[in-house]
Amino acid sequence: MKPAAGAVPACSDKNIGLVAQVGASSYRSGQRPEFRLVIANIGSTPCTRDLDPGLQELVVSGPGGARVWDSNDCFPARKPASQVLAPGKPMVFPVSWAARTSAPGCGANRKEVPPGSYQLTGKLGGLTSGSAPFAITPGPGSPARAYVPQRVGQLPHR
């Protein structure tokens, strides 16, 4: 079906550039890594694309490619959001990560991720970006060890 006269056509996957970016190459334990999902029309004419937050996704993988966190685990709601994308004008969607694990539905016991090397990947529906590496390093005065969960209601010592 052709778009109506004057309507902006849908963006094809080949005209969408998708990049996952990390704000820094490393973060100390306790810091909140800053991520960005960058979506751009790399074609030559304006086009429309559904940028529903449920279709936008950032995924953190740990050693061996194990899935550690997904931006949609705790906020899976869908809300259609078609937008016109102008050529060469990227749209940036920032996310601040608490550096804790997650699972679909967000009901699992979320744990602080231990120091190590991680990869960030972005998704938009069926499109997947390349990976962006980053590291979590031990915080000042803390040993490099895995997180030990605390009882509910108990505040961590500073």
N, C-alpha and C positions, 0 to 999 in steps of 0.2 A: 504494500500500500504506500503510495506516494504522499508526502506531507502536503497539506493544504497550501495554496498560494500564500506566500508571505510567512509561512510557518518555518521555524528553524528545524532542520532535520536532526535526527538522533545521531549521536557520536558513535562511530563504529569502534570496536576494541582497538583496531590498528591506529586510530587517531587519538588514543588516550595514552599519555605518559604518566607512569605511576612510580613514585620514589618514596622509600621509607628513609627518614633521616634521624640520626641521634644528635642531641645537642652538644655532646662531648664524647671523646673517645673512652673516657673512664669516669666512674663515679665512686665515691667512698660509700661503704655500708652506712645506711641511715640517710643518704641523700635520695632525692626523687629524680630519677632520670627523666629528661625532657625529650619527647619524641615528636615527630611531625610526619603526617601523611600528606604528600604533595601530589595533587592531581592536575594535569594540564592537557589542554587540547593541543596536540602536536600537528594537527592538520592545518589547512590554509583558510578554512572558512568556519564561522561560528557553528556550533552544534549543541544539542541538549543531551544531558546525561542525568540519570537518577543518582543523586549523591546522598541517598537515604543513609543516616548514620548506621543502620543495621547492615548495610552493604560495605561500609568502610570498616576496615579491620587492621589492627596492628598486632603482630604475634611475636613473642619473645621465645626463642629456643635456646637451650643450654647445651652443655657438652654432649656430643653424640647426636645432636638434633632433637633432643627431647623437648617437647612442648612444655613451657614453664608458665606462660601467661598469654591471655588473649583479651583484647580490649572489649570484645563483645560478650565475654562470659558473664559479667555482672550487669551489663546494660544491653540486652539483646533486642530491645524494642525496635520495631520497624516503623518508619514514618517516611513515606515517599516524599522526595524532595528534588524534583526535576529542576535543573538550572541550565542556563545558557552558558557555555564555556567559550570565551573568546580565544582565538589562536594566540599562543605564546603568553597568556596571562594565567599563571598557575594559581590554584586555590590551595591554601595551606590549612590543615586541620591539626592543631597542637594537642598533645596528650601528655599529662604528667603522670608517671607511673610510681606507685608506692613501693616498688621493688619487692612485691609479694606474689606468691604463686596464685593461680586461679584455676577453676574448672568450670565447665558449662553449668549454668544455673547459679554459680557463685556460692553454693551452699557448703562446699568443702572447707576444711580447716585451712585457711590461707596462712602460709609461712613466709617469713623473710627469706629471700634467696641468698645463698652463701656467696662469698667472693668467687669469682671465676670469669670465664669468657662467655659472652652471649651474642646472639644474632637477632636483629630486628628485621621483620619482613612485613610489607604492607600488602593489603588486598582491597580490591574494589569489585564486589561480585565475583566473577570468574577470573579476573585479572590478578596477577601476583607480581610484586616488585622484586628486584634483586635484594640481597641481604645487606644490612649495615652492621658491622661488628662494633661491640663495645664491651667494656669490662666493669665488673664491680670489684673494688679492692677493699681490704680491711679498713675499717674506720680507725682514727687515731686512738691508740690505747686499747684497741680490742684485738684479741687473737683471731687468726684466720681459721674459723671453725663454722660448722653448719649451725643454723639457728635451732634453738631448743624451744619449742612452744611453751607458753606460760598458761596457767589456768585462766579461764574466763574471768574478767573483772580485775585481774592483777595487772597493775601498771608496770612497764619496764623501768628498771633503774637507769638513771642518766649518769 
